[in-house]
Amino acid sequence: MNKITANQSYQENINFLASSKCWKTLKKFNSDINSSFLDKNELSQQLKKVETSMNNFLCDDSWMGHCAKYQLQSGGKRFRVILTLLASKIFNLDIKSSINVAVCCEFIHNASLIHDDLQDRDLIRRGMPTIWSRFGEHTAINLGDYFISGSFEALVKANSESKLKCMAIEELSKTIKQTVKGQSMEILSRSDFYLKMQDYESMARAKTGGLLCLPVKLVMLLKGLDNCDANYLRPLLETGLAYQIQDDLSDFLGIKDRGLPGRDLKEGKMNVLIMHYVNSATSGEKYLLQKFLKKRYDTISENEILHWILQIRRKGGIEKSINHLKYVAKKSLELSKKTDDNLFKIVKFVISSTLDRISEKVNN
């Protein structure tokens, strides 16, 4: 597929989505969420402090320091940083500690991206060459570990008593293990047509939901709040599933800044669109798709990917995934509203930000 054909495929996906009834319903749902409780001026000042702190922790004159600077300057919305700052304001954590937690969570996020890109063989991230494709596989492994080490260092320097910091460090370690397990499950399930929707959802909660819960958990632990258990944070864990569905849709539509549309198809990932397609496909259609997904990554042509994008779209994959996204988003909001107002505010922010990620690209 040449660049012109790829752009046509991208535009066809966007036009199809924008004209669909389910998309208009989701947009209306998102517009009704009131998440305008952040002070933008205050947030802007704190974001600058976080950026300075991240550079001070990792960006020295070493080779790793230069690579870390490249990674941090590649962009990103700093979503987890903003989530940390919001949680810190809600639970009244001091600014020094909140900045250190924000740095910690952003470092873990970047470590996961670096390692994921290597495992998925992604060449582009945020419109720039990924670490492994620019600097090599060995550097990607080392740099991911470098960011993980930095996350522990940042958390240790939070302004809190030792006992609370030890609890926070333990939680950080547990979350990293949970994320690695989720990533491992995702890799092992590639082209697995026996995978059930509930298995997909469990993987998303483990891999994506855990990292979304982490900023809130760390803030609450450093404040000495003992109610940040799995039951309390269940609504926030559910937002991880919503985030993953959004991520799958963005990849399929070609709005994820990974280059061309359908990279998950090329990698054989059982994402939400493929799961919905498989659930309604004939045995012959399943056989042909599974045969395609099992092909070697470097033998797959872009025309083959375009073919399956069209097949999944014609089978209602986009609409079913949009409806799935709305269902999960609504469920997380309802659960958090029943929990308490603090969690409800945080979940509203996460859901609204998640849905905005698609809206911004579609509306452009």
N, C-alpha and C positions, 0 to 999 in steps of 0.2 A: 504494500500500500504506500503510494507516494504521499508527500505532504498535503497536496491538494485533496486527495481522496480522504485522508485522515481528518482534515478540517471539515469536509462535507459530512463525514460520519459524526463528528462532534456536533456540528450544527443541527443535523437531523435529530440527534438525541435530545438536544436542548429544546428544539421546537416541539418535539413530541411531548416532552415533559411539561413545558409551559402551557400547552393547549389542553392538557388532561384535566378532567374534573377533580381527580384525587389530589393533584398538586394544588389546585386552587383552594380545596378544602384544608389542606395542610398549611398553606400560607395564612388562611384566615385563623386557623388554630394558633399559629405562632404569633400573629399580630395581637391576639387577645391575652398573651402572657405579658404581664407587667414586670419587667426586670430592670426598670430604670431607677435603681436605688444606689448606683455607684456615682461618687463624686469624681468627674472626669479629670479635673485639675489636680486633685489629690492623688488620683491613680497615676497620672502622667509623671508626677514627681517621684512617686515610689518606684515606678517602672525604671526610671533612669538610675535609681540607686541599685536596683537589682541587676541591671546591665553592667554597671561599674563593678559590683561585687563579683559577678560571674567571671568577668575578665581578670580580676585580681586573683581569683582562686586558681584559674587554669591557664591563662594566656601569657606565659612567660616566653623567654627567647629559645626554648628548646624546640625540637621538632614536633613533639606532642603539643606544645603550647601554640605553635603556628597552625597546626591542624585544628586544634580546638577553636581558635579564633575564626578560621574559615567556616567551621560548622556553625558557630554562634552568629556569624554575620550573614549566613545564608537566608536568614529571615525567620518566618514563623510568627504566629499570632500571640505567643506567650500566654496561651490560654490557661495553662496550669499555674503560671505566675499570678495571673489576675484572680484565679479561683482561690489561691492561697491568701492573697491580700484581702479578698472579700470575706473569707472565713475568719481571718485574723481580726477584721473590723467587727464582725458579728459576735465573735467570742472574746473580744477585747484582749488580744495578744499584743504585746509591745512591738513597736516597729522594727527594732533590731532583730528580734526572733522571727518576725514574719518575713523579713527579707531573707534571712538564712534558710527558712523553710521553703520559700519560693525558689531560691537558688538550688536547693537540694532536689526539689521536684522537677525543675526544668532540666537539671543534669541527668536525672534518671530517664526522663522522657527522651532526651537527645541520645543517650546511650542505647535505648531500645530502637530508635530510628536507625542509628548507625549499624547495629547488628542485624536488624530486619532487612535493611537494604542489601547487605552482603548476602544474607541467606536467600533473599528473593531475587538477587541479581538485578536489582533496579539500578538504572544508569542515571536517572534524573530525580532530584528531590528539591522541591521549591524552585524549580526552574534552573537549577544548577547541578553540575555533576556530583553524584554521591561520593562519599569519602572513599569507598573501596575502588570506584571507577576512576577517581582522580589520583589517589595516592597509593592504591594497592590494598590487597586483602589483609596483609599483616598489619598495616597501619589501621585499618578499620577495626580489627579485633582489639588492638592495643588502645585505640582511642575510645572505644566503647567502655573498656575497663577503666580508662583514665577518668572518664566522666562519672562512672559509678563510684570510684574512690573519692572524687571531689564531692559527691553528694553526701557521703558520710562525714567528710571534713566540715562541710557547711553546716550540717545539722548539729555537730558537736559544739559549734561556736554560738549556738542559740543562747539567749539570755534566760536560762531557766535552771532550776536546781538539778543536781546530778541524777537523782532518782527518776525524775520525769524525763530527762534526756535519755537515760538508759532504756526506758519504756518506748520512747520515740524511735530510738535506734533499732530496737527489737522489731518494731512495727515496720520500719523501712526494710529490714532484712526479709521479713515475711512477705512483704509486697513484691520484692524483687523475685523471690522464689516462686510466688504465685504467677507472676508475669511470665517467667521463663517456662513454667509448666504449661501456661496457656499457649505460648508460642510453639512449644514442642508439640502440643496436641494439634495445633493448626497445621503444622508441617506434616505430621503423620496422617492427617485426614485428607490430604490432597488427593483429588480424583476418587474419593471414597463415596460411592453411591449408596452405601449402607448407613451413612451418616444421617441422623435424624435432626429435625429442626431444633429440638431441645438440646441436642449435643452442640450444635452451632451456637445457640444462645449461651450455653454454659461456658464455652470457650471464650466468647466475647466478654462475658462478665469477668472471667478470670484474668484475661489479658488486658482488656481496655478498662473495664470497670474498676479493677484494683488500683490502677494508676490515677483514676479520677477521684477515688476515695482517699488516696494517700494524703493530699494536702490538708483535707479537713481533719483526718485522723491525727496527723502530726500536730496541727494547731490545737486540737482539743486535748491531746495528751500533754503537751507542754503547758497548757493552762490547768492541768490537774483535773480535768473533767473525766469522770469514769463511765459515762454513758455512751461512749463512741464504739459500741459493740456492733456485731454483724446485723443485729435486728434493727438498731437505730439507723444504721447506714444503708439498709437494704434499698430504699428508694434511690440513693445516689449510685449504688452498684448497678441498678437498673438503667441509669442514664448511660452507663458504659455500653450497654447493648444498643441503645439508641444511637450513640456515637459511632459504633461499629457499622450499623446499618447505613448510616449517612456516609461513612467512609467507603463502603462497598458501592453505594450508588454513585458517589463522586468518581470512583475509579471507572465504573462502567460508562458513565456519561462523558468522561474525559476532562473533568474539571478538577483533578486532584494534583495538578502540577507534576505528574510523573511522566510527561511526554504524551504518548498516544493513548486513546481509550482502550479499556479492556486488558490492563496488565495482569489483573487477577486471573483472567482466562488463560493467559499465556503461561502463568505460573501453576496452573492446575488447582487454584484455591477454590474450595467449596464455599463461596460467599453467598449472601442472602438471595441474590438474583438467581444464581444457579440452583440453589435449594428450591426456590419457588418453581423454577422451570422443571426440575426433575420431578417434583410432586404432581405435575399435571401433564407430563410428557408420555408418549407411547413408549412401548418397550424398544421399538426401533430407534426412536429419537434419543432415548437414554443410551443405547448402545453406541450410536454415532458420537454423542457428546463425550461419553467416557473414553472412547477410543482417542478422541482429539485431546482431552485433558491429560492423557497418559503419554502423549508424545514428548520427546525431548525438547526442552526449552528452546534450544538453538536451531531446531528444525521447523519451528512453527512460523508460518508467514503471516503478515499483517492482513492479507486477504482472507485467510482462514479465521482470524479473530473477528474481522468485520462480519463474516458470514454468521458466526455464532452470536454476535451482538444483535444482528437483525432477527435471528431465530428467537432469542430470549425476549426481545422487545415485542415481537409479534405474538408471543405466548402470554403476554401480560406481565412479564417479569418486573417492569418498572412500576406499573400501577400497584401490583401486589406488594412490592417492597416499600413503596410510599405509604400504603395503608398499614403495613406492618410497623413502620417507623412511627406513624401517628399513634397506633395502639400502645406501643411501648412508652412513648413520650407521655401520653395521657395517664398511663398506669403509674409511672414514676411520680408525676405531679400529684395524683390523688393519694398515693401512699405517703408522700412527704407532708402533705397538708394535714393528714391524720396524725402525723408524728409530732411536729411542733413548728412554730413560725420560723425559727432559725433555719432549720433544714429545708423548709419550703422555699425560702428566699434563695438558698444555694442551688437547689434543684431547678428552680425557675431560671436562674442564670445559666446553668449548664444546658438545659433543654433549649432555651432561646438561642444561645450561642451555637449549639449544634445545628439547629435548623437554619440559622443564618448562613452557615458555611455553604450550603447549597444555594440559598436564595441570592446571595451576593453574586455568584457566578451566573446563575440563570437570568437574573434581572439585567446583568451587563450585556 
